Amino acid sequence: MPTFSYIARNRSGRISRGQLEAPTPVDLRSRLNAMELQLVAVNMLPTKLGVHLLTQLRPSRWLPVRPRDIEMALHQLAIMLRSGLRLLDALKALQMQANRVAMARLLESLHQAVSNGDSLSKAMAAHRSIPPIVTHLVAVGEQTGCLEKVLMQAKEHLSQRRSVISEVRFALAYPTVVTLAAISIAAYLVLVVIPQLQTFLNAMGRKLPAMTQTLVDLAQWLQMYGANLVVGVCLLLGCLAATLYIPKGRLAFDRFLLRIPVVGNILRLAGTSGLAGSLALMMQSGVRLVEAIKVAAQLQSNRYLAAQLQAASKSVSIGQPLAPSLSTQDAFSPILGSMVEVAERAGHLNMTLDEVATYCDAELKSRIKRMTQLIEPVVILIAGSIVGYVYIAFFIALMSAGGNFR
């Protein structure tokens, strides 16, 4: 994309100079107008071929669309619309600024659909990378004439939800990574280092100490039956993957996850927080409750929680209250059902859901912090015990090789 140097004047008449990338001078003028600047003079700078090639060959350009890219696009689109730029011009500007090819193609598709007469919400609905809540909020914004406001609300909601999901994933992944690292180090010592040391000691006519001999026996057993063990693990993983591929199997597995003592509580809190926040935002924006519940069900990654919401939408659609459908013991947090029951009687459901989302977010962060503080020493103790045992056995064998231990 060419780079232009420009001279522009703001509303007070002050002259400013700078450089911007734009496909054409007309697009440059549109971008400056969105920044409340009036173009006075423009000059195209020579393109640096090496920099252009490096930009095109950058691996990150070819990655798929990330949630962060959607959030940034919504934020920038809201700012451009608020500055008075037309929707088509704003989408075109975003397309030209996109750093990823997939994101540029998505924005180009949106621009093409809108220019053909489709609404922005309809154009967004055709892309799976855009969450359904954004599509519904944009539809409401188009009907009410406050599109830039709902775009900013959608961006804030997606950003907050992504932050919560990242914290949950980090809390669950940390002990797994530490344990795998410890097992990998121990396996390397047992399968590679100690057998070589055994060969050296046997050549010297010495026997391994009992502690080291136990690890050698384990290594020999793994060498004999390791292939069968790997095949068995692969078969188990394949069966698990096939079970998760079947809808009923995925439903049962997700329900089982919610029943795990510590992990289940965190997953329920995360699901409750996401549900309350989504419903509150959509209801405040004018989305009907039944439609909001259906959209919230699509946003749930846990299939069991999504099934509970689908059943709740059917109950609400025939005139039943929402609270009983959300009071299942092994689904959402108990506070959700009790608070919704009170809110339905008082008539301020959206405000109560917002408060529930705030409470669950704070409680979720607190529980993640406590779980991390609890699990970290336990994992370190277990991993340290495994690695420590192997290291002690290794050094005892070295001392035996030097004749200092029998």
Sequence and secondary structure as in RCSB ss.txt:
>XXXX:A:sequence
MPTFSYIARNRSGRISRGQLEAPTPVDLRSRLNAMELQLVAVNMLPTKLGVHLLTQLRPSRWLPVRPRDIEMALH
QLAIMLRSGLRLLDALKALQMQANRVAMARLLESLHQAVSNGDSLSKAMAAHRSIPPIVTHLVAVGEQTGCLEKV
LMQAKEHLSQRRSVISEVRFALAYPTVVTLAAISIAAYLVLVVIPQLQTFLNAMGRKLPAMTQTLVDLAQWLQMY
GANLVVGVCLLLGCLAATLYIPKGRLAFDRFLLRIPVVGNILRLAGTSGLAGSLALMMQSGVRLVEAIKVAAQLQ
SNRYLAAQLQAASKSVSIGQPLAPSLSTQDAFSPILGSMVEVAERAGHLNMTLDEVATYCDAELKSRIKRMTQLI
EPVVILIAGSIVGYVYIAFFIALMSAGGNFR
>XXXX:A:secstr
  EEEEEEE TT  EEEEEEE SSHHHHHHHHHHTT EEEEEEE    HHHHHHHHH GGGGS   HHHHHHHHH
HHHHHHHTT  HHHHHHHHHHH SSHHHHHHHHHHHHHHHTT  HHHHHHT TTS HHHHHHHHHHHHHT HHHH
HHHHHHHHHHHHHHHHHHHHHHHHHHHHHHHHHHHHHHIIIIIHHHHHHHHHHTT    HHHHHHHHHHHHHHHH
HHHHHHHHHHHHHHHHHHHHSHHHHHHHHHHHHHSHHHHHHHHHHHHHHHHHHHHHHHHHT  HHHHHHHHHHH 
SSHHHHHHHHHHHHHHHTT  SGGGG  TTSS HHHHHHHHHHHHHT HHHHHHHHHHHHHHHHHHHHHHHHHHH
HHHHHHHHHHHHHHHHHHHHHHHHHHTTS  
